């Protein structure tokens, strides 16, 4: 399991969901082979959807 509050959820072509498992707002992104997408803000216990480049598969989510 990844450290921190950001956990990778479902993903598909061009998108990935990041779950915030903590009780405070975080900024998070996902690790991909190329340039990582810009960080997004996710509220407490919320889910944020982040856009991915074509062909990118996320490995894990992280706080930034």
mmCIF file of the N, C-alpha and C atoms, coordinates in Angstrom:
data_MODEL
# 
_entry.id   MODEL 
# 
loop_
_atom_site.group_PDB 
_atom_site.id 
_atom_site.type_symbol 
_atom_site.label_atom_id 
_atom_site.label_alt_id 
_atom_site.label_comp_id 
_atom_site.label_asym_id 
_atom_site.label_entity_id 
_atom_site.label_seq_id 
_atom_site.pdbx_PDB_ins_code 
_atom_site.Cartn_x 
_atom_site.Cartn_y 
_atom_site.Cartn_z 
_atom_site.occupancy 
_atom_site.B_iso_or_equiv 
_atom_site.pdbx_formal_charge 
_atom_site.auth_seq_id 
_atom_site.auth_comp_id 
_atom_site.auth_asym_id 
_atom_site.auth_atom_id 
_atom_site.pdbx_PDB_model_num 
ATOM 1   N N  . UNK A 1 1  ? 0.841   -1.191 0.000   1.00 0.00 ? 1  UNK A N  1 
ATOM 2   C CA . UNK A 1 1  ? 0.000   0.000  0.000   1.00 0.00 ? 1  UNK A CA 1 
ATOM 3   C C  . UNK A 1 1  ? 0.884   1.252  0.000   1.00 0.00 ? 1  UNK A C  1 
ATOM 4   N N  . UNK A 1 2  ? 0.458   2.259  -0.758  1.00 0.00 ? 2  UNK A N  1 
ATOM 5   C CA . UNK A 1 2  ? 1.241   3.473  -0.867  1.00 0.00 ? 2  UNK A CA 1 
ATOM 6   C C  . UNK A 1 2  ? 1.225   4.251  0.452   1.00 0.00 ? 2  UNK A C  1 
ATOM 7   N N  . UNK A 1 3  ? 2.327   4.934  0.761   1.00 0.00 ? 3  UNK A N  1 
ATOM 8   C CA . UNK A 1 3  ? 2.323   5.798  1.939   1.00 0.00 ? 3  UNK A CA 1 
ATOM 9   C C  . UNK A 1 3  ? 1.488   7.044  1.665   1.00 0.00 ? 3  UNK A C  1 
ATOM 10  N N  . UNK A 1 4  ? 1.059   7.732  2.703   1.00 0.00 ? 4  UNK A N  1 
ATOM 11  C CA . UNK A 1 4  ? 0.346   8.990  2.538   1.00 0.00 ? 4  UNK A CA 1 
ATOM 12  C C  . UNK A 1 4  ? -1.145  8.801  2.304   1.00 0.00 ? 4  UNK A C  1 
ATOM 13  N N  . UNK A 1 5  ? -1.792  9.888  1.930   1.00 0.00 ? 5  UNK A N  1 
ATOM 14  C CA . UNK A 1 5  ? -3.254  9.933  1.820   1.00 0.00 ? 5  UNK A CA 1 
ATOM 15  C C  . UNK A 1 5  ? -3.770  9.593  0.428   1.00 0.00 ? 5  UNK A C  1 
ATOM 16  N N  . UNK A 1 6  ? -2.935  9.713  -0.603  1.00 0.00 ? 6  UNK A N  1 
ATOM 17  C CA . UNK A 1 6  ? -3.378  9.525  -1.983  1.00 0.00 ? 6  UNK A CA 1 
ATOM 18  C C  . UNK A 1 6  ? -3.275  8.058  -2.389  1.00 0.00 ? 6  UNK A C  1 
ATOM 19  N N  . UNK A 1 7  ? -4.391  7.494  -2.857  1.00 0.00 ? 7  UNK A N  1 
ATOM 20  C CA . UNK A 1 7  ? -4.425  6.107  -3.309  1.00 0.00 ? 7  UNK A CA 1 
ATOM 21  C C  . UNK A 1 7  ? -5.003  6.063  -4.724  1.00 0.00 ? 7  UNK A C  1 
ATOM 22  N N  . UNK A 1 8  ? -4.351  5.330  -5.599  1.00 0.00 ? 8  UNK A N  1 
ATOM 23  C CA . UNK A 1 8  ? -4.830  5.185  -6.973  1.00 0.00 ? 8  UNK A CA 1 
ATOM 24  C C  . UNK A 1 8  ? -6.114  4.369  -6.978  1.00 0.00 ? 8  UNK A C  1 
ATOM 25  N N  . UNK A 1 9  ? -7.130  4.882  -7.671  1.00 0.00 ? 9  UNK A N  1 
ATOM 26  C CA . UNK A 1 9  ? -8.394  4.164  -7.824  1.00 0.00 ? 9  UNK A CA 1 
ATOM 27  C C  . UNK A 1 9  ? -8.506  3.586  -9.223  1.00 0.00 ? 9  UNK A C  1 
ATOM 28  N N  . UNK A 1 10 ? -9.696  3.621  -9.769  1.00 0.00 ? 10 UNK A N  1 
ATOM 29  C CA . UNK A 1 10 ? -9.934  3.136  -11.124 1.00 0.00 ? 10 UNK A CA 1 
ATOM 30  C C  . UNK A 1 10 ? -9.268  4.057  -12.130 1.00 0.00 ? 10 UNK A C  1 
ATOM 31  N N  . UNK A 1 11 ? -8.946  3.517  -13.308 1.00 0.00 ? 11 UNK A N  1 
ATOM 32  C CA . UNK A 1 11 ? -8.405  4.339  -14.382 1.00 0.00 ? 11 UNK A CA 1 
ATOM 33  C C  . UNK A 1 11 ? -8.731  3.712  -15.721 1.00 0.00 ? 11 UNK A C  1 
ATOM 34  N N  . UNK A 1 12 ? -8.652  4.537  -16.756 1.00 0.00 ? 12 UNK A N  1 
ATOM 35  C CA . UNK A 1 12 ? -8.913  4.090  -18.117 1.00 0.00 ? 12 UNK A CA 1 
ATOM 36  C C  . UNK A 1 12 ? -8.189  5.005  -19.079 1.00 0.00 ? 12 UNK A C  1 
ATOM 37  N N  . UNK A 1 13 ? -8.468  4.866  -20.364 1.00 0.00 ? 13 UNK A N  1 
ATOM 38  C CA . UNK A 1 13 ? -7.786  5.701  -21.356 1.00 0.00 ? 13 UNK A CA 1 
ATOM 39  C C  . UNK A 1 13 ? -8.053  7.190  -21.110 1.00 0.00 ? 13 UNK A C  1 
ATOM 40  N N  . UNK A 1 14 ? -7.006  7.931  -20.742 1.00 0.00 ? 14 UNK A N  1 
ATOM 41  C CA . UNK A 1 14 ? -7.111  9.371  -20.575 1.00 0.00 ? 14 UNK A CA 1 
ATOM 42  C C  . UNK A 1 14 ? -7.531  9.853  -19.197 1.00 0.00 ? 14 UNK A C  1 
ATOM 43  N N  . UNK A 1 15 ? -7.705  8.967  -18.219 1.00 0.00 ? 15 UNK A N  1 
ATOM 44  C CA . UNK A 1 15 ? -8.131  9.414  -16.889 1.00 0.00 ? 15 UNK A CA 1 
ATOM 45  C C  . UNK A 1 15 ? -7.704  8.429  -15.806 1.00 0.00 ? 15 UNK A C  1 
ATOM 46  N N  . UNK A 1 16 ? -7.648  8.944  -14.567 1.00 0.00 ? 16 UNK A N  1 
ATOM 47  C CA . UNK A 1 16 ? -7.395  8.112  -13.380 1.00 0.00 ? 16 UNK A CA 1 
ATOM 48  C C  . UNK A 1 16 ? -8.075  8.770  -12.197 1.00 0.00 ? 16 UNK A C  1 
ATOM 49  N N  . UNK A 1 17 ? -8.602  7.961  -11.291 1.00 0.00 ? 17 UNK A N  1 
ATOM 50  C CA . UNK A 1 17 ? -9.199  8.456  -10.060 1.00 0.00 ? 17 UNK A CA 1 
ATOM 51  C C  . UNK A 1 17 ? -8.204  8.315  -8.913  1.00 0.00 ? 17 UNK A C  1 
ATOM 52  N N  . UNK A 1 18 ? -8.114  9.373  -8.102  1.00 0.00 ? 18 UNK A N  1 
ATOM 53  C CA . UNK A 1 18 ? -7.265  9.366  -6.910  1.00 0.00 ? 18 UNK A CA 1 
ATOM 54  C C  . UNK A 1 18 ? -8.175  9.506  -5.697  1.00 0.00 ? 18 UNK A C  1 
ATOM 55  N N  . UNK A 1 19 ? -8.049  8.594  -4.755  1.00 0.00 ? 19 UNK A N  1 
ATOM 56  C CA . UNK A 1 19 ? -8.825  8.631  -3.517  1.00 0.00 ? 19 UNK A CA 1 
ATOM 57  C C  . UNK A 1 19 ? -7.993  9.296  -2.429  1.00 0.00 ? 19 UNK A C  1 
ATOM 58  N N  . UNK A 1 20 ? -8.588  10.235 -1.713  1.00 0.00 ? 20 UNK A N  1 
ATOM 59  C CA . UNK A 1 20 ? -7.972  10.835 -0.532  1.00 0.00 ? 20 UNK A CA 1 
ATOM 60  C C  . UNK A 1 20 ? -8.538  10.093 0.673   1.00 0.00 ? 20 UNK A C  1 
ATOM 61  N N  . UNK A 1 21 ? -7.713  9.277  1.317   1.00 0.00 ? 21 UNK A N  1 
ATOM 62  C CA . UNK A 1 21 ? -8.183  8.458  2.439   1.00 0.00 ? 21 UNK A CA 1 
ATOM 63  C C  . UNK A 1 21 ? -8.040  9.175  3.782   1.00 0.00 ? 21 UNK A C  1 
ATOM 64  N N  . UNK A 1 22 ? -7.599  10.441 3.752   1.00 0.00 ? 22 UNK A N  1 
ATOM 65  C CA . UNK A 1 22 ? -7.400  11.199 4.990   1.00 0.00 ? 22 UNK A CA 1 
ATOM 66  C C  . UNK A 1 22 ? -8.515  12.227 5.195   1.00 0.00 ? 22 UNK A C  1 
ATOM 67  N N  . UNK A 1 23 ? -8.545  12.800 6.386   1.00 0.00 ? 23 UNK A N  1 
ATOM 68  C CA . UNK A 1 23 ? -9.578  13.750 6.771   1.00 0.00 ? 23 UNK A CA 1 
ATOM 69  C C  . UNK A 1 23 ? -9.219  15.200 6.532   1.00 0.00 ? 23 UNK A C  1 
ATOM 70  N N  . UNK A 1 24 ? -8.301  15.465 5.640   1.00 0.00 ? 24 UNK A N  1 
ATOM 71  C CA . UNK A 1 24 ? -7.938  16.840 5.276   1.00 0.00 ? 24 UNK A CA 1 
ATOM 72  C C  . UNK A 1 24 ? -7.700  16.906 3.768   1.00 0.00 ? 24 UNK A C  1 
ATOM 73  N N  . UNK A 1 25 ? -7.736  18.121 3.219   1.00 0.00 ? 25 UNK A N  1 
ATOM 74  C CA . UNK A 1 25 ? -7.544  18.323 1.782   1.00 0.00 ? 25 UNK A CA 1 
ATOM 75  C C  . UNK A 1 25 ? -6.083  18.078 1.408   1.00 0.00 ? 25 UNK A C  1 
ATOM 76  N N  . UNK A 1 26 ? -5.872  17.430 0.257   1.00 0.00 ? 26 UNK A N  1 
ATOM 77  C CA . UNK A 1 26 ? -4.520  17.166 -0.247  1.00 0.00 ? 26 UNK A CA 1 
ATOM 78  C C  . UNK A 1 26 ? -4.410  17.636 -1.699  1.00 0.00 ? 26 UNK A C  1 
ATOM 79  N N  . UNK A 1 27 ? -3.182  17.750 -2.166  1.00 0.00 ? 27 UNK A N  1 
ATOM 80  C CA . UNK A 1 27 ? -2.885  17.862 -3.589  1.00 0.00 ? 27 UNK A CA 1 
ATOM 81  C C  . UNK A 1 27 ? -2.218  16.561 -3.988  1.00 0.00 ? 27 UNK A C  1 
ATOM 82  N N  . UNK A 1 28 ? -2.601  16.025 -5.156  1.00 0.00 ? 28 UNK A N  1 
ATOM 83  C CA . UNK A 1 28 ? -2.081  14.719 -5.545  1.00 0.00 ? 28 UNK A CA 1 
ATOM 84  C C  . UNK A 1 28 ? -1.984  14.590 -7.061  1.00 0.00 ? 28 UNK A C  1 
ATOM 85  N N  . UNK A 1 29 ? -1.171  13.643 -7.489  1.00 0.00 ? 29 UNK A N  1 
ATOM 86  C CA . UNK A 1 29 ? -1.024  13.302 -8.899  1.00 0.00 ? 29 UNK A CA 1 
ATOM 87  C C  . UNK A 1 29 ? -0.756  11.804 -8.995  1.00 0.00 ? 29 UNK A C  1 
ATOM 88  N N  . UNK A 1 30 ? -0.471  11.334 -10.207 1.00 0.00 ? 30 UNK A N  1 
ATOM 89  C CA . UNK A 1 30 ? -0.138  9.926  -10.416 1.00 0.00 ? 30 UNK A CA 1 
ATOM 90  C C  . UNK A 1 30 ? 1.186   9.810  -11.160 1.00 0.00 ? 30 UNK A C  1 
ATOM 91  N N  . UNK A 1 31 ? 1.882   8.726  -10.904 1.00 0.00 ? 31 UNK A N  1 
ATOM 92  C CA . UNK A 1 31 ? 3.152   8.424  -11.574 1.00 0.00 ? 31 UNK A CA 1 
ATOM 93  C C  . UNK A 1 31 ? 2.863   7.688  -12.882 1.00 0.00 ? 31 UNK A C  1 
ATOM 94  N N  . UNK A 1 32 ? 3.413   8.206  -13.989 1.00 0.00 ? 32 UNK A N  1 
ATOM 95  C CA . UNK A 1 32 ? 3.302   7.567  -15.301 1.00 0.00 ? 32 UNK A CA 1 
ATOM 96  C C  . UNK A 1 32 ? 4.687   7.506  -15.927 1.00 0.00 ? 32 UNK A C  1 
ATOM 97  N N  . UNK A 1 33 ? 4.796   6.872  -17.098 1.00 0.00 ? 33 UNK A N  1 
ATOM 98  C CA . UNK A 1 33 ? 6.097   6.747  -17.762 1.00 0.00 ? 33 UNK A CA 1 
ATOM 99  C C  . UNK A 1 33 ? 6.659   8.081  -18.243 1.00 0.00 ? 33 UNK A C  1 
ATOM 100 N N  . UNK A 1 34 ? 5.788   8.986  -18.713 1.00 0.00 ? 34 UNK A N  1 
ATOM 101 C CA . UNK A 1 34 ? 6.247   10.274 -19.229 1.00 0.00 ? 34 UNK A CA 1 
ATOM 102 C C  . UNK A 1 34 ? 6.190   11.345 -18.156 1.00 0.00 ? 34 UNK A C  1 
ATOM 103 N N  . UNK A 1 35 ? 5.750   12.548 -18.570 1.00 0.00 ? 35 UNK A N  1 
ATOM 104 C CA . UNK A 1 35 ? 5.577   13.654 -17.623 1.00 0.00 ? 35 UNK A CA 1 
ATOM 105 C C  . UNK A 1 35 ? 4.356   13.378 -16.780 1.00 0.00 ? 35 UNK A C  1 
ATOM 106 N N  . UNK A 1 36 ? 4.497   13.445 -15.454 1.00 0.00 ? 36 UNK A N  1 
ATOM 107 C CA . UNK A 1 36 ? 3.355   13.242 -14.568 1.00 0.00 ? 36 UNK A CA 1 
ATOM 108 C C  . UNK A 1 36 ? 2.357   14.387 -14.739 1.00 0.00 ? 36 UNK A C  1 
ATOM 109 N N  . UNK A 1 37 ? 1.056   14.084 -14.661 1.00 0.00 ? 37 UNK A N  1 
ATOM 110 C CA . UNK A 1 37 ? 0.045   15.150 -14.758 1.00 0.00 ? 37 UNK A CA 1 
ATOM 111 C C  . UNK A 1 37 ? 0.196   16.152 -13.612 1.00 0.00 ? 37 UNK A C  1 
ATOM 112 N N  . UNK A 1 38 ? -0.306  17.366 -13.826 1.00 0.00 ? 38 UNK A N  1 
ATOM 113 C CA . UNK A 1 38 ? -0.288  18.388 -12.777 1.00 0.00 ? 38 UNK A CA 1 
ATOM 114 C C  . UNK A 1 38 ? -1.097  17.922 -11.574 1.00 0.00 ? 38 UNK A C  1 
ATOM 115 N N  . UNK A 1 39 ? -0.711  18.406 -10.402 1.00 0.00 ? 39 UNK A N  1 
ATOM 116 C CA . UNK A 1 39 ? -1.398  18.028 -9.168  1.00 0.00 ? 39 UNK A CA 1 
ATOM 117 C C  . UNK A 1 39 ? -2.810  18.606 -9.143  1.00 0.00 ? 39 UNK A C  1 
ATOM 118 N N  . UNK A 1 40 ? -3.717  17.871 -8.539  1.00 0.00 ? 40 UNK A N  1 
ATOM 119 C CA . UNK A 1 40 ? -5.087  18.336 -8.345  1.00 0.00 ? 40 UNK A CA 1 
ATOM 120 C C  . UNK A 1 40 ? -5.390  18.339 -6.854  1.00 0.00 ? 40 UNK A C  1 
ATOM 121 N N  . UNK A 1 41 ? -6.349  19.181 -6.466  1.00 0.00 ? 41 UNK A N  1 
ATOM 122 C CA . UNK A 1 41 ? -6.748  19.240 -5.057  1.00 0.00 ? 41 UNK A CA 1 
ATOM 123 C C  . UNK A 1 41 ? -7.928  18.298 -4.837  1.00 0.00 ? 41 UNK A C  1 
ATOM 124 N N  . UNK A 1 42 ? -7.873  17.537 -3.743  1.00 0.00 ? 42 UNK A N  1 
ATOM 125 C CA . UNK A 1 42 ? -8.930  16.581 -3.406  1.00 0.00 ? 42 UNK A CA 1 
ATOM 126 C C  . UNK A 1 42 ? -9.323  16.801 -1.951  1.00 0.00 ? 42 UNK A C  1 
ATOM 127 N N  . UNK A 1 43 ? -10.608 16.992 -1.719  1.00 0.00 ? 43 UNK A N  1 
ATOM 128 C CA . UNK A 1 43 ? -11.114 17.234 -0.377  1.00 0.00 ? 43 UNK A CA 1 
ATOM 129 C C  . UNK A 1 43 ? -11.040 16.004 0.507   1.00 0.00 ? 43 UNK A C  1 
ATOM 130 N N  . UNK A 1 44 ? -11.305 16.181 1.803   1.00 0.00 ? 44 UNK A N  1 
ATOM 131 C CA . UNK A 1 44 ? -11.237 15.076 2.766   1.00 0.00 ? 44 UNK A CA 1 
ATOM 132 C C  . UNK A 1 44 ? -12.105 13.896 2.340   1.00 0.00 ? 44 UNK A C  1 
ATOM 133 N N  . UNK A 1 45 ? -11.520 12.717 2.314   1.00 0.00 ? 45 UNK A N  1 
ATOM 134 C CA . UNK A 1 45 ? -12.198 11.461 1.967   1.00 0.00 ? 45 UNK A CA 1 
ATOM 135 C C  . UNK A 1 45 ? -12.861 11.514 0.592   1.00 0.00 ? 45 UNK A C  1 
ATOM 136 N N  . UNK A 1 46 ? -12.354 12.390 -0.290  1.00 0.00 ? 46 UNK A N  1 
ATOM 137 C CA . UNK A 1 46 ? -12.942 12.559 -1.612  1.00 0.00 ? 46 UNK A CA 1 
ATOM 138 C C  . UNK A 1 46 ? -12.199 11.782 -2.682  1.00 0.00 ? 46 UNK A C  1 
ATOM 139 N N  . UNK A 1 47 ? -12.735 11.881 -3.890  1.00 0.00 ? 47 UNK A N  1 
ATOM 140 C CA . UNK A 1 47 ? -12.125 11.270 -5.071  1.00 0.00 ? 47 UNK A CA 1 
ATOM 141 C C  . UNK A 1 47 ? -11.959 12.360 -6.111  1.00 0.00 ? 47 UNK A C  1 
ATOM 142 N N  . UNK A 1 48 ? -10.765 12.442 -6.696  1.00 0.00 ? 48 UNK A N  1 
ATOM 143 C CA . UNK A 1 48 ? -10.500 13.385 -7.771  1.00 0.00 ? 48 UNK A CA 1 
ATOM 144 C C  . UNK A 1 48 ? -10.142 12.640 -9.033  1.00 0.00 ? 48 UNK A C  1 
ATOM 145 N N  . UNK A 1 49 ? -10.610 13.136 -10.164 1.00 0.00 ? 49 UNK A N  1 
ATOM 146 C CA . UNK A 1 49 ? -10.269 12.529 -11.458 1.00 0.00 ? 49 UNK A CA 1 
ATOM 147 C C  . UNK A 1 49 ? -9.225  13.404 -12.124 1.00 0.00 ? 49 UNK A C  1 
ATOM 148 N N  . UNK A 1 50 ? -8.154  12.758 -12.579 1.00 0.00 ? 50 UNK A N  1 
ATOM 149 C CA . UNK A 1 50 ? -7.038  13.459 -13.202 1.00 0.00 ? 50 UNK A CA 1 
ATOM 150 C C  . UNK A 1 50 ? -6.931  12.995 -14.649 1.00 0.00 ? 50 UNK A C  1 
ATOM 151 N N  . UNK A 1 51 ? -6.579  13.917 -15.538 1.00 0.00 ? 51 UNK A N  1 
ATOM 152 C CA . UNK A 1 51 ? -6.428  13.580 -16.947 1.00 0.00 ? 51 UNK A CA 1 
ATOM 153 C C  . UNK A 1 51 ? -5.048  13.008 -17.237 1.00 0.00 ? 51 UNK A C  1 
ATOM 154 N N  . UNK A 1 52 ? -5.003  12.043 -18.161 1.00 0.00 ? 52 UNK A N  1 
ATOM 155 C CA . UNK A 1 52 ? -3.748  11.417 -18.567 1.00 0.00 ? 52 UNK A CA 1 
ATOM 156 C C  . UNK A 1 52 ? -3.540  11.602 -20.069 1.00 0.00 ? 52 UNK A C  1 
ATOM 157 N N  . UNK A 1 53 ? -2.287  11.553 -20.494 1.00 0.00 ? 53 UNK A N  1 
ATOM 158 C CA . UNK A 1 53 ? -1.968  11.565 -21.915 1.00 0.00 ? 53 UNK A CA 1 
ATOM 159 C C  . UNK A 1 53 ? -2.322  10.208 -22.523 1.00 0.00 ? 53 UNK A C  1 
ATOM 160 N N  . UNK A 1 54 ? -2.540  10.181 -23.820 1.00 0.00 ? 54 UNK A N  1 
ATOM 161 C CA . UNK A 1 54 ? -2.854  8.930  -24.522 1.00 0.00 ? 54 UNK A CA 1 
ATOM 162 C C  . UNK A 1 54 ? -1.741  7.907  -24.274 1.00 0.00 ? 54 UNK A C  1 
ATOM 163 N N  . UNK A 1 55 ? -2.125  6.703  -23.894 1.00 0.00 ? 55 UNK A N  1 
ATOM 164 C CA . UNK A 1 55 ? -1.156  5.628  -23.682 1.00 0.00 ? 55 UNK A CA 1 
ATOM 165 C C  . UNK A 1 55 ? -0.540  5.585  -22.299 1.00 0.00 ? 55 UNK A C  1 
ATOM 166 N N  . UNK A 1 56 ? -0.818  6.584  -21.449 1.00 0.00 ? 56 UNK A N  1 
ATOM 167 C CA . UNK A 1 56 ? -0.257  6.581  -20.090 1.00 0.00 ? 56 UNK A CA 1 
ATOM 168 C C  . UNK A 1 56 ? -1.074  5.678  -19.170 1.00 0.00 ? 56 UNK A C  1 
ATOM 169 N N  . UNK A 1 57 ? -0.399  4.789  -18.465 1.00 0.00 ? 57 UNK A N  1 
ATOM 170 C CA . UNK A 1 57 ? -1.022  3.968  -17.432 1.00 0.00 ? 57 UNK A CA 1 
ATOM 171 C C  . UNK A 1 57 ? -0.429  4.384  -16.094 1.00 0.00 ? 57 UNK A C  1 
ATOM 172 N N  . UNK A 1 58 ? -1.253  4.761  -15.127 1.00 0.00 ? 58 UNK A N  1 
ATOM 173 C CA . UNK A 1 58 ? -0.717  5.199  -13.829 1.00 0.00 ? 58 UNK A CA 1 
ATOM 174 C C  . UNK A 1 58 ? -0.215  4.019  -13.003 1.00 0.00 ? 58 UNK A C  1 
ATOM 175 N N  . UNK A 1 59 ? 0.910   4.209  -12.313 1.00 0.00 ? 59 UNK A N  1 
ATOM 176 C CA . UNK A 1 59 ? 1.479   3.179  -11.458 1.00 0.00 ? 59 UNK A CA 1 
ATOM 177 C C  . UNK A 1 59 ? 0.988   3.319  -10.022 1.00 0.00 ? 59 UNK A C  1 
ATOM 178 N N  . UNK A 1 60 ? 0.945   4.563  -9.525  1.00 0.00 ? 60 UNK A N  1 
ATOM 179 C CA . UNK A 1 60 ? 0.504   4.834  -8.170  1.00 0.00 ? 60 UNK A CA 1 
ATOM 180 C C  . UNK A 1 60 ? 0.199   6.322  -8.046  1.00 0.00 ? 60 UNK A C  1 
ATOM 181 N N  . UNK A 1 61 ? -0.528  6.669  -6.991  1.00 0.00 ? 61 UNK A N  1 
ATOM 182 C CA . UNK A 1 61 ? -0.818  8.072  -6.704  1.00 0.00 ? 61 UNK A CA 1 
ATOM 183 C C  . UNK A 1 61 ? 0.125   8.561  -5.611  1.00 0.00 ? 61 UNK A C  1 
ATOM 184 N N  . UNK A 1 62 ? 0.366   9.875  -5.588  1.00 0.00 ? 62 UNK A N  1 
ATOM 185 C CA . UNK A 1 62 ? 1.229   10.443 -4.557  1.00 0.00 ? 62 UNK A CA 1 
ATOM 186 C C  . UNK A 1 62 ? 0.787   11.869 -4.260  1.00 0.00 ? 62 UNK A C  1 
ATOM 187 N N  . UNK A 1 63 ? 1.122   12.329 -3.052  1.00 0.00 ? 63 UNK A N  1 
ATOM 188 C CA . UNK A 1 63 ? 0.834   13.711 -2.665  1.00 0.00 ? 63 UNK A CA 1 
ATOM 189 C C  . UNK A 1 63 ? 1.932   14.630 -3.189  1.00 0.00 ? 63 UNK A C  1 
ATOM 190 N N  . UNK A 1 64 ? 1.544   15.843 -3.549  1.00 0.00 ? 64 UNK A N  1 
ATOM 191 C CA . UNK A 1 64 ? 2.521   16.804 -4.059  1.00 0.00 ? 64 UNK A CA 1 
ATOM 192 C C  . UNK A 1 64 ? 2.184   18.221 -3.613  1.00 0.00 ? 64 UNK A C  1 
# 
